């Protein structure tokens, strides 16, 4: 999945989305903090290609986008909205192709603005980024070409606290960054950070009223944090490969950012620091059992503000979950199979 796949709905229930064969499955709590339901297929019987994308709006609704086969060597993008995790999602609806027709061009990414409109980003055949925006009262605007060159898979779309959508990408020239200058406007390329980046390691998080922070791993293996308009800061050596997951949370009365990543040793590594104060330093602490190589980690907070972490191992279908204990510090409950 591209995007956060452990989410909290507007009713406080947690849900998990996973790609399974030619479908997307969802599991959810039967009530906040309660037992979990079994997996249910999202969006009907439409067959999908792997690696769908997710985005969640301030209204708690989840937007999903995926490629579907439309013919020999041909694919198109489809969209679904899931209003409540314990209810059926809308059926997959075709939304087109960035080049009008052709095969898959890259992994999509989704962000949802303050008005609840989904913004879909995907590479086009020219190596740049194309965007599709949902209309506020239904339907979609035309595809727009945002530019870019040699853009790699693993786009990171994020909505700032202002409700405006932003996009980060990686390419041969570094990290291009696009931002909406007004609600509903086309994101504009603001700057490109000249930095060597490992492909597939981008993760973006809203960290203040004015800023979003991009986390990425450099080619030297160091995990860096960058806020556009400033210089990147090296946080610590990446615990493993792939992107981190991050969440803002209250730790003993302090606004902190918690990072998680599958470590090279196969366990989940956590690191926390005061939000936007990278100079305070951070260090990894490992937790839980050894995971499969394909395991991914996701973070959120529950309706009580407690951190929740989940790991998903697609190769063995294993979902593990833990929460922060209701006590000072960052002590976690024992990991349990869901």
C-alpha positions as CSV (number, residue, x, y, z in Angstrom):
1,X,0.0,0.0,0.0
2,X,1.2,3.5,-0.7
3,X,0.1,5.7,2.2
4,X,-0.9,5.0,5.7
5,X,-2.9,1.7,6.0
6,X,-3.6,1.8,9.7
7,X,-6.3,4.4,10.1
8,X,-8.7,5.8,12.7
9,X,-12.2,6.6,11.5
10,X,-14.4,9.4,12.6
11,X,-16.2,6.9,14.9
12,X,-13.0,6.1,16.7
13,X,-12.6,2.6,15.3
14,X,-9.3,1.5,13.9
15,X,-9.1,-0.1,10.5
16,X,-6.4,-1.8,8.4
17,X,-6.2,-2.1,4.6
18,X,-4.1,-4.6,2.8
19,X,-3.5,-5.7,-0.8
20,X,-4.4,-9.4,-1.3
21,X,-4.0,-10.9,-4.8
22,X,-6.2,-8.9,-7.1
23,X,-8.2,-7.2,-4.3
24,X,-8.0,-4.8,-1.4
25,X,-9.2,-6.1,2.0
26,X,-10.2,-4.2,5.1
27,X,-10.4,-5.2,8.7
28,X,-11.8,-3.0,11.5
29,X,-12.5,-2.9,15.2
30,X,-16.1,-3.8,16.0
31,X,-16.0,-0.9,18.5
32,X,-13.2,1.4,19.6
33,X,-10.6,-0.8,21.4
34,X,-12.8,-3.9,20.8
35,X,-12.3,-7.1,18.9
36,X,-11.6,-7.0,15.2
37,X,-13.8,-8.2,12.3
38,X,-12.6,-10.5,9.6
39,X,-11.2,-9.2,6.3
40,X,-13.8,-7.9,3.8
41,X,-13.2,-7.0,0.2
42,X,-13.3,-3.3,-0.7
43,X,-15.1,-1.8,-3.7
44,X,-16.8,-4.9,-5.1
45,X,-15.5,-7.6,-7.4
46,X,-13.3,-5.5,-9.7
47,X,-9.9,-7.1,-10.2
48,X,-7.0,-4.9,-9.4
49,X,-3.3,-4.7,-9.9
50,X,-1.1,-4.6,-6.7
51,X,0.0,-1.5,-4.8
52,X,-3.1,0.6,-4.3
53,X,-2.8,4.0,-2.6
54,X,-4.7,5.4,0.4
55,X,-5.5,8.8,1.7
56,X,-7.7,10.0,4.6
57,X,-9.4,13.3,5.0
58,X,-10.2,15.3,8.1
59,X,-13.7,13.9,7.8
60,X,-12.3,10.4,8.5
61,X,-13.3,9.1,5.1
62,X,-10.7,6.9,3.3
63,X,-10.0,7.3,-0.4
64,X,-8.4,4.4,-2.3
65,X,-7.0,4.4,-5.8
66,X,-5.6,1.5,-7.7
67,X,-4.8,0.4,-11.2
68,X,-7.1,-2.2,-12.9
69,X,-6.5,-4.2,-16.1
70,X,-8.6,-2.9,-19.0
71,X,-7.2,-5.0,-21.8
72,X,-4.0,-6.6,-23.1
73,X,-1.2,-4.2,-22.1
74,X,-3.8,-1.6,-21.0
75,X,-4.7,-0.4,-17.5
76,X,-6.7,2.4,-15.9
77,X,-7.1,3.9,-12.5
78,X,-10.1,3.4,-10.3
79,X,-11.3,5.1,-7.1
80,X,-13.3,4.1,-4.1
81,X,-14.4,5.9,-0.9
82,X,-14.9,4.1,2.4
83,X,-17.0,6.2,4.7
84,X,-17.1,3.8,7.6
85,X,-14.7,0.9,8.0
86,X,-17.5,-1.4,9.3
87,X,-19.7,-0.6,6.3
88,X,-19.2,-1.5,2.6
89,X,-17.1,0.9,0.6
90,X,-18.3,2.4,-2.7
91,X,-17.7,0.3,-5.8
92,X,-14.6,1.0,-7.7
93,X,-15.2,3.8,-10.2
94,X,-13.0,4.4,-13.3
95,X,-11.1,7.7,-13.3
96,X,-8.9,7.4,-16.4
97,X,-5.3,7.3,-17.3
98,X,-2.7,10.2,-17.1
99,X,-1.8,9.6,-20.7
100,X,-5.4,8.8,-21.8
101,X,-4.5,5.2,-22.4
102,X,-1.7,2.7,-21.9
103,X,-0.3,0.4,-19.2
104,X,0.5,1.3,-15.7
105,X,2.9,4.2,-15.3
106,X,3.7,4.1,-11.6
107,X,2.3,3.7,-8.1
108,X,-0.4,6.3,-7.4
109,X,-0.5,8.5,-4.3
110,X,-3.6,10.1,-2.7
111,X,-4.1,13.2,-0.4
112,X,-7.5,14.7,0.7
113,X,-7.9,18.4,1.1
114,X,-9.9,20.3,3.7
115,X,-13.0,20.2,1.5
116,X,-12.9,16.4,1.4
117,X,-11.7,16.3,-2.3
118,X,-9.3,13.5,-3.2
119,X,-6.1,14.4,-5.2
120,X,-4.6,11.6,-7.1
121,X,-0.9,11.7,-8.2
122,X,0.9,9.3,-10.5
123,X,3.8,9.3,-12.8
124,X,3.1,9.7,-16.5
125,X,4.9,8.2,-19.5
126,X,7.1,11.3,-19.8
127,X,8.6,10.7,-16.4
128,X,6.8,13.6,-14.8
129,X,3.8,13.7,-12.4
130,X,0.1,14.0,-13.4
131,X,-2.7,14.9,-11.0
132,X,-6.4,14.3,-10.9
133,X,-8.7,16.3,-8.6
134,X,-12.1,15.3,-7.3
135,X,-14.8,18.0,-7.7
136,X,-16.4,19.0,-4.4
137,X,-19.9,18.1,-5.7
138,X,-19.0,14.9,-7.5
139,X,-17.0,14.0,-10.6
140,X,-13.4,14.8,-11.5
141,X,-11.5,17.7,-13.0
142,X,-9.4,17.0,-16.1
143,X,-5.9,15.5,-15.7
144,X,-3.2,18.0,-15.2
145,X,0.5,17.7,-15.9
146,X,2.6,19.0,-12.9
147,X,5.9,18.6,-14.7
148,X,9.0,16.8,-13.3
149,X,11.7,14.7,-14.8
150,X,12.7,11.1,-14.2
151,X,10.3,10.8,-11.2
152,X,10.7,7.5,-9.3
153,X,8.0,5.4,-7.7
154,X,7.1,6.1,-4.1
155,X,5.4,9.5,-4.3
156,X,4.6,11.1,-0.9
157,X,1.4,13.1,-0.9
158,X,0.3,14.9,2.3
159,X,-2.2,17.5,3.4
160,X,-0.9,20.3,5.6
161,X,-2.7,21.6,8.6
162,X,-3.9,24.4,6.3
163,X,-5.9,21.8,4.3
164,X,-3.7,22.4,1.3
165,X,-2.2,19.4,-0.6
166,X,1.5,18.9,-1.0
167,X,3.6,16.4,-3.0
168,X,7.1,15.2,-2.6
169,X,8.9,13.0,-5.2
170,X,12.4,11.6,-5.8
171,X,14.3,11.9,-9.1
172,X,17.8,12.1,-10.6
173,X,18.0,15.8,-9.6
174,X,16.9,15.3,-6.0
175,X,13.6,15.9,-4.3
176,X,11.0,18.1,-6.2
177,X,8.3,19.6,-4.0
178,X,4.9,20.8,-5.1
179,X,2.3,22.8,-3.0
180,X,-1.1,24.3,-3.5
181,X,-1.0,28.1,-3.1
182,X,-4.8,28.2,-2.6
183,X,-7.5,25.7,-1.8
184,X,-8.5,23.8,-4.9
185,X,-5.6,25.3,-7.0
186,X,-3.1,23.2,-9.0
187,X,0.0,22.4,-6.9
188,X,3.0,24.3,-8.2
189,X,6.6,23.2,-8.1
190,X,8.2,25.2,-5.3
191,X,11.7,23.9,-5.2
192,X,13.9,20.9,-5.7
193,X,16.3,19.8,-2.9
194,X,19.6,18.6,-4.3
195,X,20.1,15.5,-2.3
196,X,21.0,11.8,-3.1
197,X,18.0,9.7,-2.1
198,X,17.3,6.0,-1.9
199,X,14.3,5.2,-4.0
200,X,11.1,4.2,-2.2
201,X,12.0,5.9,1.2
202,X,9.8,9.0,1.2
203,X,7.2,9.7,4.0
204,X,5.6,13.1,4.6
205,X,3.8,14.3,7.7
206,X,2.1,17.6,8.7
207,X,4.2,18.8,11.7
208,X,3.0,22.4,12.3
209,X,0.5,25.0,11.0
210,X,3.0,26.2,8.5
211,X,5.0,23.1,7.6
212,X,5.1,19.5,6.5
213,X,8.2,17.4,7.1
214,X,9.6,14.9,4.6
215,X,11.5,11.9,5.9
216,X,13.8,10.1,3.5
217,X,16.9,7.9,3.5
218,X,20.0,9.2,1.7
219,X,22.2,7.0,-0.3
220,X,24.6,6.9,2.7
221,X,21.9,5.2,4.8
222,X,21.2,8.2,7.0
223,X,17.5,9.1,7.8
224,X,16.9,12.8,7.1
225,X,14.2,15.2,7.8
226,X,13.5,18.2,5.5
227,X,11.0,21.1,5.6
228,X,10.9,23.1,2.4
229,X,12.6,26.4,2.6
230,X,15.2,25.0,4.9
231,X,18.0,22.5,4.9
232,X,17.7,18.8,5.5
233,X,18.7,17.5,8.9
234,X,20.2,14.1,9.6
235,X,18.3,12.4,12.4
236,X,20.0,9.1,12.7
237,X,21.0,6.0,10.7
238,X,18.0,4.3,9.1
239,X,17.0,1.2,11.0
240,X,16.3,-0.7,7.8
241,X,15.1,-0.3,4.2
242,X,12.0,1.3,2.9
243,X,10.2,4.3,4.3
244,X,9.5,5.1,7.9
245,X,6.0,5.6,9.3
246,X,5.5,8.6,11.5
247,X,2.8,10.1,13.7
248,X,2.5,13.2,16.0
249,X,1.5,12.3,19.5
250,X,1.4,13.6,23.0
251,X,4.1,12.1,25.2
252,X,3.9,13.2,28.8
253,X,2.5,16.6,27.8
254,X,5.0,17.2,24.9
255,X,4.2,17.4,21.2
256,X,6.4,14.6,19.8
257,X,6.9,12.8,16.5
258,X,7.2,9.1,16.7
259,X,9.0,7.2,13.9
260,X,8.8,3.4,13.2
261,X,10.6,1.2,10.7
262,X,11.3,-2.5,10.2
263,X,14.9,-2.8,11.3
264,X,17.6,-4.8,9.6
265,X,17.3,-7.3,12.4
266,X,13.7,-7.8,11.5
267,X,12.0,-6.2,14.5
268,X,10.1,-2.9,14.7
269,X,12.4,0.0,15.7
270,X,10.9,3.2,17.3
271,X,12.4,6.6,17.7
272,X,10.8,9.7,19.2
273,X,11.8,13.4,19.4
274,X,10.1,16.8,20.0
275,X,8.2,17.7,16.8
276,X,10.4,19.8,14.5
277,X,13.3,19.8,17.0
278,X,15.5,17.3,15.2
279,X,18.5,18.9,17.0
280,X,17.3,17.2,20.2
281,X,18.4,13.9,18.8
282,X,16.7,10.5,18.5
283,X,17.7,6.9,18.8
284,X,16.1,3.6,17.9
285,X,14.6,1.1,20.4
286,X,13.5,-2.3,19.0
287,X,10.3,-4.0,20.0
288,X,8.3,-7.1,19.2
289,X,9.1,-10.4,17.4
290,X,11.2,-10.9,14.3
291,X,9.2,-10.1,11.2
292,X,9.3,-11.3,7.6
293,X,11.3,-9.4,5.0
294,X,8.1,-8.0,3.4
295,X,6.7,-6.7,6.7
296,X,5.6,-3.1,6.8
297,X,4.9,-0.8,9.8
298,X,2.2,1.8,10.2
299,X,1.3,4.2,13.1
300,X,-1.7,6.1,14.3
301,X,-3.4,7.2,17.5
302,X,-6.6,5.9,18.9
303,X,-9.6,7.9,20.2
304,X,-7.8,8.3,23.5
305,X,-4.7,9.7,21.9
306,X,-2.7,6.6,22.6
307,X,-0.1,5.5,20.0
308,X,-1.1,2.4,18.1
309,X,1.4,0.5,15.9
310,X,0.7,-2.3,13.5
311,X,2.8,-4.6,11.3
312,X,1.6,-6.5,8.3
313,X,3.4,-9.4,6.7
314,X,1.7,-10.1,3.3
315,X,3.6,-13.3,2.6
316,X,2.2,-15.0,5.7
317,X,-1.0,-12.9,6.2
318,X,0.1,-11.9,9.7
319,X,-1.2,-8.7,11.3
320,X,0.3,-7.7,14.7
321,X,-0.8,-4.8,16.9
322,X,0.4,-2.9,20.0
323,X,-0.7,0.2,21.9
324,X,1.1,2.5,24.3
325,X,0.4,1.7,27.9
326,X,-1.6,4.2,29.9
327,X,1.5,5.3,31.9
328,X,4.3,7.8,31.5
329,X,6.9,7.2,28.8
330,X,6.6,5.2,25.7
331,X,6.0,1.7,27.1
332,X,4.1,-0.6,24.8
333,X,1.7,-3.4,25.5
334,X,2.7,-6.9,24.3
335,X,2.3,-7.4,20.5
336,X,-0.7,-9.5,19.7
337,X,-2.0,-11.2,16.5
338,X,-5.2,-9.7,15.2
